Amino acid sequence: MESGPAMFAGAVFALFGAGLLTWTGTRLRRREPVGLGVSRVASTALAGMAGALALALGGYCLTRL
């Protein structure tokens, strides 16, 4: 019964993390700002850490099935 929510949460975290990392990489490759009005280095680091953390949480949820 608990595997359904774990699969859903894992999929959501993994998709969000992958999407955020892809978006951040695309913005960097085009030399566009990641966050408006924020330091480029700080916004890139924060977005990268958030994406990696979401991917890690997704992997954790999917391994706990």
N, C-alpha and C positions, 0 to 999 in steps of 0.2 A: 504494500500500500504506500510506503514511503518512497519508492523508487520513482514514481511519477513526478512528484514535486522536485526531486533531486535532478531528474533529467531535464525538466523545464528550466530550473534555475541555472543548471550548468550550461544549457544551450544559450540562454539569454546572456549570461556573463561572457561566454566565449564569443558570441556574435558581437556584443558591444565592444569587447576588448579588441577584437580583430578589426572592426570598423573604425574604432578610434585610432588605432595604430596606422591603419591604411590612410585615413584622412590626414593625420599629422604628417606622415611621410610625403603625401601628395602636396600638402601646403609647403613643406620645406623644399621639395624639389622644384616647385614653381617660384620659390623665394617670396611667398606671400606670408603675412603674419598668421600665426596660429591663434593668438588672442589679440583682440583690438585693445589698444591702450595699455598693454602689458609688455614687459621686457621679452624679447624674442627667445632668449635663452631660458628664462623662467617658465614661460608658457609652454615651450617645447618639452622641457624637463617634466613639468607637471602632467602634461597630456601623455607623455611617454610612460611615466610611472603609473598613471591611472589605467592606461591600456594594458600594460603588463600585469598589473594587479588584477584587473578584471579577467584576463586570460588565465592567470593562475587560479583564481577562484572558480572559474568555469571548469578547469581541469580537476581541481579538488572535488567539486560537486559530482563530476562525471565518474571519478574513480571511487566514489562512496556508494555506488549502486550495489 
